[in-house]
Amino acid sequence: MTEAWILKRFEKPDEVRRFEKGSFEIVRIGGVVVGRARYDPGWRWSTHVRPVAGTKSCEVAHVGLVVSGRAMVAMDDGREVELRAGDLFSVQPGHDSWVVGDEPYVSLHFLGADDYAR
């Protein structure tokens, strides 16, 4: 018999990917992989995740929601956008990102979570 529901929480993720100044928590549920990014002030993808990813820029497509804090995204072609709490975002591969200000940045990722920070 199939379960009628499944409940999970990020307090007990299925996987945690840790790196300096941040972490990425993974929850697998209902055939979907959801990620929670948690980055401290001073975090930058090109400094803290690039060594793990091994690519020039982030090559993962992301769709998500900013829960708190702010971050900049810079595409390889030079275009930039600031993400703020409450923003839903879709960011294509080929970008760098970094935390803006003194507040930690937290976002939920509904696309790209399985491939991020590997």
C-alpha positions as semicolon CSV with decimal commas, in nm:
position;residue;x (nm);y (nm);z (nm)
1;M;0,000;0,000;0,000
2;T;0,127;0,345;-0,092
3;E;0,163;0,603;0,183
4;A;-0,109;0,868;0,180
5;W;0,144;1,137;0,266
6;I;0,507;1,198;0,347
7;L;0,626;1,478;0,573
8;K;0,987;1,591;0,589
9;R;1,169;1,892;0,731
10;F;1,497;2,060;0,651
11;E;1,596;2,009;1,016
12;K;1,653;1,644;0,912
13;P;1,765;1,664;0,547
14;D;1,848;1,358;0,340
15;E;2,187;1,507;0,250
16;V;2,396;1,812;0,342
17;R;2,667;1,955;0,116
18;R;2,898;2,176;0,321
19;F;3,154;2,431;0,207
20;E;3,319;2,734;0,362
21;K;3,062;3,001;0,458
22;G;2,765;2,788;0,361
23;S;2,575;2,469;0,309
24;F;2,318;2,318;0,077
25;E;2,063;2,082;0,232
26;I;1,876;1,828;0,020
27;V;1,532;1,678;0,083
28;R;1,396;1,414;-0,154
29;I;1,017;1,393;-0,144
30;G;0,743;1,282;-0,383
31;G;0,989;1,228;-0,668
32;V;1,123;1,584;-0,630
33;V;1,458;1,705;-0,498
34;V;1,429;2,032;-0,299
35;G;1,735;2,217;-0,177
36;R;1,790;2,486;0,085
37;A;2,091;2,713;0,035
38;R;2,228;2,880;0,348
39;Y;2,514;3,124;0,289
40;D;2,689;3,352;0,537
41;P;2,793;3,710;0,457
42;G;3,109;3,699;0,247
43;W;3,005;3,381;0,062
44;R;3,073;3,376;-0,313
45;W;3,012;3,084;-0,552
46;S;3,339;3,138;-0,742
47;T;3,538;3,129;-0,416
48;H;3,354;2,872;-0,205
49;V;3,179;2,630;-0,444
50;R;3,388;2,642;-0,764
51;P;3,656;2,414;-0,612
52;V;3,385;2,148;-0,555
53;A;3,208;2,200;-0,890
54;G;3,528;2,223;-1,093
55;T;3,375;2,459;-1,351
56;K;3,452;2,821;-1,445
57;S;3,104;2,933;-1,337
58;C;2,792;2,764;-1,197
59;E;2,657;2,539;-1,472
60;V;2,334;2,447;-1,289
61;A;1,995;2,597;-1,381
62;H;1,808;2,709;-1,069
63;V;1,441;2,779;-0,998
64;G;1,374;2,888;-0,644
65;L;1,251;3,128;-0,379
66;V;1,458;3,364;-0,164
67;V;1,355;3,316;0,199
68;S;1,583;3,576;0,357
69;G;1,882;3,795;0,280
70;R;2,008;3,922;-0,053
71;A;2,239;3,789;-0,324
72;M;2,373;3,912;-0,655
73;V;2,382;3,693;-0,964
74;A;2,624;3,779;-1,244
75;M;2,586;3,596;-1,574
76;D;2,900;3,514;-1,772
77;D;2,797;3,779;-2,027
78;G;2,807;4,052;-1,757
79;R;2,434;4,092;-1,683
80;E;2,358;4,117;-1,310
81;V;2,048;4,096;-1,093
82;E;1,992;4,122;-0,718
83;L;1,775;3,858;-0,550
84;R;1,585;3,966;-0,236
85;A;1,361;3,794;0,018
86;G;1,031;3,702;-0,147
87;D;1,172;3,684;-0,501
88;L;1,099;3,375;-0,709
89;F;1,390;3,324;-0,948
90;S;1,497;3,130;-1,252
91;V;1,869;3,153;-1,326
92;Q;2,026;2,982;-1,625
93;P;2,367;2,808;-1,624
94;G;2,678;3,022;-1,662
95;H;2,675;3,250;-1,358
96;D;2,847;3,351;-1,035
97;S;2,665;3,467;-0,721
98;W;2,747;3,619;-0,384
99;V;2,580;3,733;-0,063
100;V;2,508;4,106;-0,038
101;G;2,517;4,280;0,301
102;D;2,553;4,152;0,656
103;E;2,253;3,917;0,670
104;P;2,279;3,546;0,587
105;Y;2,111;3,442;0,261
106;V;1,862;3,153;0,252
107;S;1,680;3,022;-0,055
108;L;1,479;2,716;-0,154
109;H;1,562;2,546;-0,485
110;F;1,298;2,350;-0,676
111;L;1,507;2,291;-0,989
112;G;1,879;2,215;-0,997
113;A;1,912;2,102;-0,635
114;D;2,029;1,750;-0,715
115;D;2,322;1,871;-0,928
116;Y;2,433;2,170;-0,718
117;A;2,768;2,178;-0,528
118;R;2,883;1,834;-0,647
